């Protein structure tokens, strides 16, 4: 079966290939986007609510992702610098992640669930709260 060729020598859209993005790649992109915000950081993995490491503003956030066609769904566990307003930080992070993932992958991010595992004092990490 030969592909139909359009006038300028390009292959018709319906005959082009498709790029698929793995869930773990999407999770990495979202984690990097979260790292751009100075009021948010990583949270240790937990088993039955018990952390298996340290929560830190400098560590990478825990992120899981699911790609379904052109839709992306993300879930992340973070720590927030205290006394930053948690509601404002999570709103800002949702918008940042939606924008970054959309720009880099072309996926429509429909769901961004954020669990705040811990509030960490900003001065302990050497960061300043605005």
C-alpha positions as CSV (number, residue, x, y, z in Angstrom):
1,X,0.0,0.0,0.0
2,X,1.6,3.3,-1.0
3,X,1.0,6.5,0.8
4,X,-0.7,9.3,-1.0
5,X,1.7,12.2,-1.7
6,X,0.5,15.8,-1.4
7,X,1.5,18.4,-3.9
8,X,4.6,19.7,-2.0
9,X,6.0,16.2,-1.6
10,X,4.7,15.6,2.0
11,X,2.9,12.5,3.1
12,X,-0.8,13.0,3.8
13,X,-1.6,13.4,7.5
14,X,-3.6,10.2,7.8
15,X,-0.6,8.2,6.6
16,X,2.0,9.7,9.0
17,X,3.3,7.9,12.0
18,X,2.5,8.6,15.6
19,X,4.8,9.4,18.5
20,X,3.8,7.7,21.8
21,X,5.1,8.9,25.1
22,X,5.6,6.4,27.9
23,X,4.1,6.9,31.3
24,X,7.5,7.1,33.0
25,X,8.7,9.7,30.5
26,X,5.7,11.9,31.3
27,X,6.4,11.4,35.0
28,X,10.0,12.6,34.6
29,X,8.8,15.7,32.6
30,X,6.2,16.6,35.3
31,X,8.9,16.0,38.1
32,X,11.2,18.5,36.3
33,X,8.4,21.0,36.0
34,X,7.7,20.7,39.7
35,X,11.4,21.4,40.5
36,X,11.0,24.8,38.9
37,X,8.9,26.0,41.9
38,X,11.0,27.0,44.9
39,X,8.1,26.4,47.4
40,X,7.7,22.7,46.5
41,X,10.0,19.7,46.8
42,X,10.0,16.0,47.0
43,X,8.4,13.6,49.4
44,X,9.8,10.2,50.4
45,X,8.1,7.0,49.3
46,X,5.7,5.7,51.9
47,X,4.6,2.2,52.9
48,X,1.5,2.2,55.1
49,X,2.1,5.9,55.8
50,X,5.6,5.4,57.0
51,X,8.3,7.3,55.0
52,X,11.1,5.3,53.5
53,X,13.5,8.2,53.4
54,X,13.6,11.9,54.0
55,X,11.2,14.6,52.8
56,X,13.2,17.5,51.4
57,X,12.6,20.6,49.3
58,X,15.7,19.7,47.3
59,X,14.7,16.1,46.4
60,X,12.7,15.0,43.4
61,X,8.9,14.8,43.9
62,X,7.2,11.4,43.6
63,X,5.2,11.4,40.4
64,X,3.1,8.8,38.6
65,X,1.6,9.3,35.2
66,X,-0.9,7.7,32.8
67,X,-1.2,8.4,29.1
68,X,-4.4,7.4,27.4
69,X,-4.4,8.5,23.7
70,X,-3.9,12.3,23.8
71,X,-4.9,12.6,27.4
72,X,-2.5,12.7,30.4
73,X,-3.3,12.1,34.1
74,X,-0.7,12.8,36.8
75,X,-0.5,12.2,40.5
76,X,2.3,13.6,42.6
77,X,3.4,13.6,46.3
78,X,5.3,16.7,47.4
79,X,6.4,18.7,50.4
80,X,5.7,22.4,50.7
81,X,7.9,25.1,52.3
82,X,6.2,26.4,55.4
83,X,4.7,29.1,55.7
84,X,3.9,29.2,52.0
85,X,0.1,29.0,51.4
86,X,-0.5,25.3,50.4
87,X,-3.6,26.1,48.3
88,X,-1.7,28.7,46.3
89,X,1.4,26.5,45.8
90,X,-0.7,23.6,44.6
91,X,-2.7,25.8,42.2
92,X,0.5,27.2,40.8
93,X,2.0,23.8,40.4
94,X,-1.0,22.4,38.6
95,X,-0.9,25.2,36.1
96,X,2.9,24.9,35.7
97,X,2.7,21.1,35.1
98,X,-0.2,21.4,32.6
99,X,1.7,24.1,30.6
100,X,5.1,22.3,30.6
101,X,3.7,18.9,29.7
102,X,1.5,20.4,27.1
103,X,4.4,22.3,25.5
104,X,6.8,19.4,25.5
105,X,4.5,16.5,24.6
106,X,1.4,18.0,22.9
107,X,-0.7,16.0,25.4
108,X,-3.8,17.4,27.0
109,X,-3.3,17.2,30.8
110,X,-6.8,16.6,32.2
111,X,-6.0,15.6,35.8
112,X,-3.2,16.7,38.1
113,X,-3.7,15.3,41.6
114,X,-1.3,16.6,44.3
115,X,-0.9,15.1,47.7
116,X,1.0,17.3,50.2
117,X,2.9,14.8,52.4
118,X,4.7,17.3,54.6
119,X,5.2,21.0,55.4
120,X,8.9,21.8,55.8
121,X,10.3,24.9,57.4
122,X,11.8,27.1,54.6
123,X,14.7,28.3,56.7
124,X,15.9,24.7,57.3
125,X,16.4,24.3,53.6
126,X,18.1,27.6,53.1
127,X,15.2,28.9,51.0
128,X,13.3,32.0,51.5
129,X,9.5,32.2,51.3
130,X,8.1,35.1,49.4
